[in-house]
């Protein structure tokens, strides 16, 4: 085997370990959040989905006002 092949394999294995660790952490954290939300709501609930659905799909965010795209650069961020 050449040096490049060994280095490529080591990088690939490290990437796989990193991905598996990340996926595990995401699944554990997601399960905890879903479990806590569901417990406190008294029924199964996906709070992140409800937030997205209300604001993006149903347009509920417009109840709080909307601004031109440049407003966020001139007024929103500086405040």
C-alpha positions as CSV (number, residue, x, y, z in Angstrom):
1,X,0.0,0.0,0.0
2,X,1.1,3.5,-0.7
3,X,1.3,6.3,1.8
4,X,-1.6,8.0,0.1
5,X,-3.9,5.0,0.4
6,X,-3.2,4.7,4.1
7,X,-3.8,8.4,4.6
8,X,-7.0,8.3,2.6
9,X,-8.3,5.3,4.6
10,X,-7.5,6.9,7.9
11,X,-9.3,10.1,6.8
12,X,-12.3,8.1,5.6
13,X,-12.4,6.1,8.9
14,X,-12.2,9.3,10.9
15,X,-15.0,10.9,8.9
16,X,-17.2,7.8,9.4
17,X,-16.5,8.0,13.2
18,X,-17.4,11.6,13.2
19,X,-20.6,11.1,11.3
20,X,-21.7,8.2,13.5
21,X,-21.0,10.3,16.6
22,X,-22.9,13.2,15.2
23,X,-25.9,11.1,14.2
24,X,-26.0,9.5,17.6
25,X,-25.9,12.9,19.4
26,X,-28.6,14.2,17.1
27,X,-30.9,11.2,17.8
28,X,-30.3,11.3,21.5
29,X,-30.9,15.1,21.8
30,X,-33.9,14.9,19.5
31,X,-35.4,12.1,21.5
32,X,-34.9,14.0,24.8
33,X,-36.5,17.2,23.3
34,X,-39.4,15.3,21.8
35,X,-39.9,13.4,25.1
36,X,-39.9,16.5,27.2
37,X,-42.2,18.4,24.9
38,X,-44.6,15.6,24.7
39,X,-44.6,15.0,28.4
40,X,-45.3,18.7,29.2
41,X,-48.0,19.0,26.4
42,X,-49.6,15.8,27.5
43,X,-49.5,14.4,24.0
44,X,-47.0,13.6,21.3
45,X,-45.8,16.8,19.7
46,X,-43.0,18.0,17.5
47,X,-42.4,21.6,18.5
48,X,-39.9,22.4,15.8
49,X,-42.3,21.2,13.1
50,X,-45.2,23.2,14.7
51,X,-43.0,26.3,14.7
52,X,-42.0,25.8,11.0
53,X,-45.5,25.0,9.9
54,X,-47.1,28.0,11.7
55,X,-44.5,30.5,10.5
56,X,-43.5,29.3,7.0
57,X,-46.5,27.4,5.7
58,X,-49.4,29.2,7.3
59,X,-47.7,32.6,7.2
60,X,-48.4,33.2,10.9
61,X,-45.2,35.2,11.3
62,X,-46.8,38.1,9.4
63,X,-49.0,38.7,12.4
64,X,-46.0,40.3,14.0
65,X,-45.2,42.5,11.1
66,X,-42.9,42.2,8.1
67,X,-40.2,44.4,6.7
68,X,-38.3,44.9,3.4
69,X,-35.2,42.8,3.2
70,X,-32.9,45.8,3.8
71,X,-34.6,46.7,7.1
72,X,-32.8,43.8,8.8
73,X,-29.4,45.2,7.8
74,X,-30.2,48.9,8.6
75,X,-32.4,48.5,11.7
76,X,-32.9,45.0,12.8
77,X,-29.3,43.8,13.4
78,X,-28.0,47.1,14.9
79,X,-30.6,47.1,17.6
